[in-house]
Amino acid sequence: MTKVLLLANTGWYLHNYRQPLARAIREAGMTAVLASPPDRYAAGLEEAGFAWRRLDLSRRGMNPLTELASIAACTQLYRRERPDLVHHFTVKPVIYGTWAARLAGVPAVVNSITGLGYTFMTREARGRLLRPVVRTLYRSALRSRRCWTVFQNPDDQKRFLELDIANPERTVLIAGSGIDLNRFRPLPEPEGPPVVVLAARMLWDKGIGELVEASRRVREGGTAVRVQLVGAPDPGNPASIPEAQLRAWQRAGLAEWLGHRDDMPAIY
């Protein structure tokens, strides 16, 4: 039976974004294995009936010995599981996972680039210093002949190709991950002022600061509007918005911060 292994840097990511893909793999008669560092969401993956494998991987760590250990652990995982295809999400799994797949002899690799991330987006000195390093590491992974790179944003695809990071003959642009129409159904337009919902991790590079500033300007112009921010800060990301800032916006009436929610259909 064909085995597909999905790897991300958190169980949270797999739980929130890749369960439909894992179910589709299973429904197609293949075996789906999910791998990530342990967190409280990883147990939920097993409860949902998926095989989950632990892979210790630091999201922000830069200690060479620790990073080499992560690559070695990933290689061992692939040799043990013997997947026919591995699908990587988020930066380190894409880079380290592709190297590990090469060492373990995995026949096919798919890497999803769902956004440029902090290193490419930030104007901070640390990010600018890391950018050429990350670019080189990406190139070493994505130029592999057995690797396909999937983009969801044409600008991201264009940038990677202009920088010669990805193989132009082995890149694919899709419309996005999509949504589950069995959970999210169209509803009649409600009465009252328009409601703008931004559902994301509370990161500056998601455009949250710009949305709040737009809310301020619209309100100053006399137009009633409600802005709702749904999601939690991400302390593991340098672009995380402090909780104090989110609460300050709420006190100022510029946005309602609802925090993390597992019932997104109810929000809409």
C-alpha positions as CSV (number, residue, x, y, z in Angstrom):
1,M,0.0,0.0,0.0
2,T,1.3,3.5,-0.9
3,K,2.4,5.4,2.1
4,V,2.4,9.2,2.3
5,L,4.1,11.0,5.2
6,L,3.3,14.6,6.1
7,L,5.8,16.6,8.1
8,A,5.4,20.1,9.7
9,N,7.1,22.0,12.5
10,T,4.1,21.7,15.0
11,G,1.3,19.3,15.6
12,W,-0.8,22.4,15.8
13,Y,-0.2,23.1,12.1
14,L,-1.1,19.5,11.0
15,H,-4.2,19.6,13.3
16,N,-5.5,22.8,12.0
17,Y,-4.5,22.8,8.3
18,R,-3.7,19.3,7.0
19,Q,-6.2,16.9,8.5
20,P,-8.5,17.1,5.4
21,L,-5.5,16.2,3.2
22,A,-4.6,13.3,5.5
23,R,-8.2,12.1,5.3
24,A,-8.2,12.4,1.5
25,I,-5.0,10.3,1.4
26,R,-6.7,7.7,3.5
27,E,-9.9,7.7,1.6
28,A,-7.9,7.2,-1.6
29,G,-6.7,3.8,-0.2
30,M,-3.3,5.0,0.9
31,T,-1.6,5.2,4.3
32,A,-1.2,8.6,5.9
33,V,1.5,9.1,8.5
34,L,1.8,12.5,10.2
35,A,5.0,13.7,11.9
36,S,5.8,16.7,14.0
37,P,7.4,17.8,17.3
38,P,5.1,16.9,20.3
39,D,2.5,19.3,21.5
40,R,-1.0,19.2,22.8
41,Y,-2.5,18.9,19.3
42,A,-0.4,15.8,18.3
43,A,-2.5,13.7,20.6
44,G,-5.6,14.9,18.8
45,L,-4.2,13.6,15.5
46,E,-3.9,10.1,17.0
47,E,-7.4,10.4,18.5
48,A,-8.6,11.2,14.9
49,G,-7.3,7.9,13.8
50,F,-4.0,9.0,12.2
51,A,-0.6,7.5,12.7
52,W,1.5,10.2,14.3
53,R,5.3,10.0,14.7
54,R,7.4,12.2,16.9
55,L,10.2,14.3,15.4
56,D,12.0,16.7,17.7
57,L,12.6,19.9,15.8
58,S,13.2,23.4,17.1
59,R,11.3,26.1,15.2
60,R,13.9,28.8,15.9
61,G,16.9,27.0,17.1
62,M,20.3,27.7,15.4
63,N,22.6,25.5,17.4
64,P,24.5,23.5,14.7
65,L,24.6,20.3,16.7
66,T,20.9,20.4,17.5
67,E,20.1,21.1,13.9
68,L,22.3,18.2,12.7
69,A,20.5,16.0,15.2
70,S,17.2,17.0,13.8
71,I,18.3,16.1,10.3
72,A,19.6,12.8,11.5
73,A,16.4,12.0,13.3
74,C,14.3,12.9,10.2
75,T,16.5,10.6,8.1
76,Q,16.0,7.8,10.6
77,L,12.3,8.4,10.6
78,Y,12.1,8.1,6.8
79,R,14.3,5.0,6.8
80,R,12.1,3.4,9.4
81,E,8.7,4.4,7.8
82,R,9.8,3.9,4.2
83,P,7.3,6.3,2.7
84,D,6.6,6.4,-1.0
85,L,6.2,10.2,-0.8
86,V,6.9,12.8,1.8
87,H,5.1,16.2,1.9
88,H,6.8,18.9,3.8
89,F,5.2,22.1,5.3
90,T,7.0,25.1,6.9
91,V,10.6,26.1,6.5
92,K,12.7,23.6,8.5
93,P,10.7,20.6,7.4
94,V,11.0,21.7,3.8
95,I,14.8,22.1,4.0
96,Y,15.7,19.4,6.5
97,G,13.0,17.0,5.3
98,T,14.2,17.2,1.7
99,W,17.8,16.5,2.7
100,A,16.7,13.6,4.8
101,A,14.6,12.2,2.0
102,R,17.6,12.3,-0.3
103,L,19.7,10.4,2.3
104,A,16.9,7.9,3.0
105,G,16.2,7.3,-0.6
106,V,12.5,8.4,-0.5
107,P,11.3,8.2,-4.1
108,A,9.2,11.5,-4.2
109,V,9.1,14.8,-2.3
110,V,6.5,17.5,-2.3
111,N,7.3,20.8,-0.6
112,S,4.6,23.4,0.1
113,I,5.5,27.0,0.3
114,T,2.5,28.6,1.9
115,G,4.2,31.9,2.6
116,L,7.6,33.6,2.7
117,G,7.8,33.7,6.4
118,Y,9.7,35.9,8.8
119,T,13.1,35.7,7.2
120,F,11.9,37.0,3.9
121,M,9.4,39.5,5.2
122,T,11.1,41.2,8.1
123,R,13.1,44.5,7.9
124,E,14.9,43.6,11.2
125,A,18.7,43.2,11.0
126,R,18.6,39.6,12.2
127,G,16.2,38.6,9.4
128,R,18.3,40.4,6.8
129,L,21.4,38.7,8.0
130,L,19.7,35.3,7.8
131,R,18.1,35.8,4.5
132,P,21.0,34.8,2.2
133,V,21.7,31.8,4.4
134,V,18.1,30.6,4.2
135,R,18.0,31.3,0.5
136,T,21.0,29.1,0.0
137,L,19.6,26.3,2.2
138,Y,16.2,26.5,0.3
139,R,18.0,26.3,-3.0
140,S,20.0,23.2,-1.9
141,A,16.7,21.5,-1.1
142,L,14.3,22.7,-3.8
143,R,16.6,22.2,-6.8
144,S,16.5,18.4,-6.2
145,R,15.4,16.4,-9.2
146,R,13.0,14.3,-7.2
147,C,11.3,17.4,-5.6
148,W,8.1,19.2,-6.6
149,T,7.5,22.7,-5.0
150,V,3.9,23.9,-4.6
151,F,3.1,27.6,-4.2
152,Q,-0.2,29.2,-3.2
153,N,0.9,32.8,-4.0
154,P,2.1,33.8,-7.5
155,D,4.3,36.5,-6.0
156,D,6.1,33.9,-3.8
157,Q,6.6,31.6,-6.8
158,K,7.9,34.5,-8.9
159,R,10.4,35.5,-6.1
160,F,11.7,32.0,-5.7
161,L,12.2,31.6,-9.4
162,E,13.8,35.0,-9.8
163,L,16.3,34.1,-7.0
164,D,16.9,30.7,-8.6
165,I,15.8,28.9,-5.5
166,A,13.3,26.5,-7.1
167,N,13.4,24.5,-10.3
168,P,11.0,26.2,-12.7
169,E,10.2,22.9,-14.4
170,R,9.1,21.4,-11.1
171,T,7.0,24.1,-9.5
172,V,3.2,24.2,-9.3
173,L,0.9,27.1,-8.4
174,I,-2.4,26.3,-6.8
175,A,-5.3,28.5,-5.8
176,G,-4.8,27.8,-2.1
177,S,-5.6,25.1,0.5
178,G,-9.3,25.7,0.2
179,I,-11.9,25.2,2.9
180,D,-14.2,22.4,3.9
181,L,-17.6,23.3,2.5
182,N,-19.3,20.8,4.8
183,R,-18.2,23.0,7.7
184,F,-18.3,26.5,6.2
185,R,-21.6,27.2,4.4
186,P,-22.7,30.4,2.8
187,L,-25.1,32.4,5.1
188,P,-27.4,35.4,4.4
189,E,-25.8,38.8,5.0
190,P,-26.6,39.8,8.6
191,E,-28.0,43.2,9.5
192,G,-25.9,45.9,11.2
193,P,-22.5,47.3,10.4
194,P,-20.1,45.3,8.3
195,V,-17.9,42.9,10.2
196,V,-14.3,42.3,9.0
197,V,-12.8,39.0,10.3
198,L,-9.1,38.3,10.2
199,A,-8.3,34.7,11.2
200,A,-4.6,34.0,11.6
201,R,-1.8,33.8,14.0
202,M,-1.3,37.3,15.5
203,L,1.8,38.2,13.6
204,W,2.8,41.6,12.3
205,D,3.6,40.2,8.9
206,K,0.0,39.0,8.5
207,G,-1.0,42.6,7.9
208,I,-2.8,42.9,11.3
209,G,-1.2,46.3,12.1
210,E,-2.4,47.6,8.7
211,L,-5.9,46.3,9.3
212,V,-6.1,48.0,12.7
213,E,-4.9,51.3,11.2
214,A,-7.5,50.9,8.4
215,S,-10.1,50.4,11.1
216,R,-9.0,53.6,12.8
217,R,-9.2,55.7,9.6
218,V,-12.6,54.3,8.7
219,R,-14.0,55.1,12.1
220,E,-12.5,58.6,12.0
221,G,-14.4,59.0,8.7
222,G,-17.7,58.3,10.4
223,T,-18.3,54.8,9.0
224,A,-19.3,52.1,11.5
225,V,-17.4,48.8,11.1
226,R,-16.5,45.9,13.4
227,V,-13.0,44.3,13.1
228,Q,-12.5,40.9,14.7
229,L,-9.1,39.4,15.2
230,V,-9.3,35.6,15.6
231,G,-6.1,33.8,16.6
232,A,-3.4,33.7,19.2
233,P,0.1,35.3,19.4
234,D,2.9,32.9,18.4
235,P,5.7,33.4,20.9
236,G,7.9,31.1,18.8
237,N,7.8,33.6,15.9
238,P,9.8,36.9,16.1
239,A,7.0,38.7,14.4
240,S,4.5,37.8,17.1
241,I,2.3,40.7,18.3
242,P,2.4,41.1,22.1
243,E,-0.8,40.2,23.9
244,A,-0.7,43.7,25.6
245,Q,-0.9,45.3,22.1
246,L,-3.9,43.2,21.1
247,R,-5.7,44.2,24.3
248,A,-4.8,47.9,23.8
249,W,-6.4,47.8,20.4
250,Q,-9.5,46.2,21.9
251,R,-9.7,48.9,24.7
252,A,-9.4,51.6,22.0
253,G,-12.4,50.1,20.2
254,L,-10.3,49.5,17.0
255,A,-10.6,45.7,17.0
256,E,-12.2,42.8,19.0
257,W,-9.6,40.2,19.8
258,L,-11.3,36.9,20.2
259,G,-8.1,34.8,20.8
260,H,-7.7,31.2,19.5
261,R,-10.9,29.5,18.5
262,D,-11.6,25.9,17.5
263,D,-15.2,26.8,16.4
264,M,-14.4,29.0,13.3
265,P,-17.7,28.1,11.6
266,A,-19.5,29.8,14.5
267,I,-17.5,32.9,14.0
268,Y,-18.6,33.2,10.4
